[in-house]
Structure formats: C-alpha cells, structure tokens
Amino acid sequence: MLFSDLGLSGPLVSALDKRSLTQPYPIQEKAIPALLKGRDVLGIAKTGSGKTLSYALPIIELLNKQKRVKSRNIKALVLVPSRELAIQVNEIFKELGRALNPPVLSMAVYGGVSIQPQMKHLYGTEVLVATPGRLLELIGNNAISMEGLLFLVLDEADKMLNVGFSGEMKALLGMIPQKRQTMLFSATLKESLKEINALVLNDPLMVEVEEKAEDVSGISQVAFKTTEERKGVLLRYLIKTREMKQVLVFTSSTKKADNVTTKLNKNGIEALAMHAKKSQNQRLDAINQFKAGKLRVLVATDLASRGLDILALPYVINYELPRSPLEFVHRIGRTGRAEATGEAITLLEDEDMHHWKVIQKKMKRYVEFVDTKDLDLHGY
C-alpha cells in the first residue's frame, strides 16, 4: 500500500514523496483512513513506529477542508510531555503544512523560555503543539482560545498521564470543548491510559502495532575495551585504519553527539550530527547526504535514528551503550540489511561491563572482545 491509497490529497502525497516517503508504516496505514473519516483513535505503538505522521497528515488534510480565518482560536491541539518532542512534532507539521495553499500554520510552545515571544507569534496559529504547563500559562494570559477546537492529540499519552502531569491534564481537559475529534498515541496501554480513554475518546478505533524483533544473527560484531580518555581517539583510529567510507555512530545524548562530531571534523573526518535538537530540515539534509555517500560519518542519538533505513550500510559503531538491549538490537540492525554484509562495533569502558553482559544475554550471543590498552593510538 502507498500513501496515495489512504485518501490524502495530491499536495500532501507530493510532500511525502519529496521526503522519499511512499509506503506507510502499519500504524499509519490503519489510523489515517479512520481519522480522515472523523473517528477517534487510540494508537499503541513503540517510539519510531510513525505515530506523528499518523495524526499530522489527517489533521492537515481535514483542516484544509475547513473555512480558515486568522484568529487566536486554535483548531488543533497536540499535547506532548517535553520541549524536545514539541519541537520535533512542530517541525513535521510545518514542513507538511507548507504543502498546502494557503499553508497550515503551526507553532510549538513550551516552558523554560520567555513566554512573551510565544504570545506574540500565536495569532493565526491553527495547530498548536504544547507542553501542559506552558499551555495553561498561555490560557491564563488570554493568549489563545480553544472554543473552536476541532482536534485534540495526546502524544506519548502514557507519559502525559503520570503523577507529574496529572493535575495539569485534568485542568486542561476541563477547558477543551467536548465536541471534537480525539487521538491518543502511546507506547504502552497502561491502566491510567484505559481510564483516560474512557473519559476523552468516543467509540475509538484501537490500533495496536507490535514491534517486530530484528534478526541480527548475520551481523558481524566486535567489542573494544577502552577508557573515556582514549575513546575518541580509538573511534578515529578504527574509521581511518579500516578505511570506513560510510559509518553510523550512536551516542546516548545530543551533547555527546555534537562533541563527537566536532572532534571528528577537526581530525579530517567529515561528520554531521543528527538528534532531536536539530531541525527537521537539518536531519533530513544529514540523512540524504549520508545515504548518497557524500558524508562519511553520521553521528546519531536513538531518538533521531528511529526509522533510519540505509541500504547496504557497512558499519555501525556504538560509541556509548543504549539503555536497553532492545535499543541495542535496533541500532546494530541498521547494518546488514537486505542480506547485505555489515559489522557492528561497540566501544566499552569499565563501567559498561555489567550492562554489556546483560545485552549479550538478551541477544543470546557472545561478542568477540578486544582489549585496546596496548594499542598505539598516537597520531589519530
């Protein structure tokens, strides 16, 4: 099935084509047609399964069919638990919204920054992506109105309903019009989600997508023992001595991704970072350069890497271990795809050894281990 088969208009399909998106993920295939018909949806799927497009596309499509007049009355509200996710979701709405004429206008609002610039730019916003606390502040300042709200989305609803957000969510749900189309998306179906489902959804279609385990049995793996001081040098040594022309490096934070990228470039190895603090256009540019073979190293966090599929990628390097064995499998599964050969390299410090044993146990695979204390890294 193609996106063009889901009932989306030509301009949106063309915008997806420009991003090399033609085939929907399972959750998109099931959710989009139902949402276009006006049904509420409860979507359960892991991070990286395509949830954002599942609701962004139908919202933009349906808004384009409405009579659109600039005001402070928002038409769609997307509630998210973090600033990073707000920025990421808004980038997708902005890019897709530009495909229509006139464009669908979106904006992200979140705490930790001055509220005045956000208040200034709210006029004319049709899709508001917001964290609960900042949204309540804006409502308290009469900066926006939700009287004409047509669409409500709770993204990462399982996180939105924890103790830290429960009071804010209760207050917000009391302010939102009862007559609306509602979409809840979550990684898990917890008891708290079942309760909120009964409160905010009207005869919803439940879409649950199980994450398939990746087969990494054909991927060659090796682990190198090192220290924090020597890790960056070891990374450059491996890239240069093995003459790696295309390598995906994983870090566990945006700060580390930027630091690794900076040091690689300073040492003559062309690299770009890809993480949640980069704009959607910056991430797409990095991916496109990497796929085209114009970029030697792409340094990515787990959040940014979801959905990243590169044909015949020869190397993946874990500069830092992920939190979960499942995430480790997802990382190394970026190589050795479609029966191509690939190698996954992991760099380990003393503090990583216990977690590394857990990962190997979960993979049911022992990985060759190399101690690099006697390796001469001078000049790299």
Secondary structure as UniProt FT lines:
FT   HELIX           3..5
FT   TURN            6..7
FT   HELIX           10..18
FT   TURN            19..20
FT   HELIX           26..36
FT   TURN            37..38
FT   STRAND          41..44
FT   TURN            47..48
FT   HELIX           51..63
FT   TURN            64..65
FT   STRAND          76..79
FT   HELIX           83..97
FT   TURN            98..99
FT   STRAND          106..109
FT   HELIX           115..121
FT   TURN            123..124
FT   STRAND          127..130
FT   HELIX           132..140
FT   TURN            141..142
FT   TURN            147..148
FT   STRAND          151..155
FT   HELIX           157..160
FT   HELIX           163..173
FT   TURN            174..175
FT   STRAND          181..186
FT   HELIX           191..200
FT   STRAND          205..208
FT   TURN            217..218
FT   STRAND          220..225
FT   HELIX           228..241
FT   TURN            242..243
FT   STRAND          247..250
FT   HELIX           254..266
FT   TURN            267..268
FT   STRAND          271..274
FT   TURN            276..277
FT   HELIX           280..291
FT   TURN            292..293
FT   STRAND          297..300
FT   HELIX           302..305
FT   TURN            306..307
FT   TURN            311..312
FT   STRAND          315..318
FT   HELIX           325..332
FT   TURN            333..334
FT   HELIX           337..339
FT   STRAND          343..348
FT   HELIX           350..352
FT   HELIX           353..363
FT   STRAND          368..371
FT   TURN            373..374
FT   TURN            378..379
//
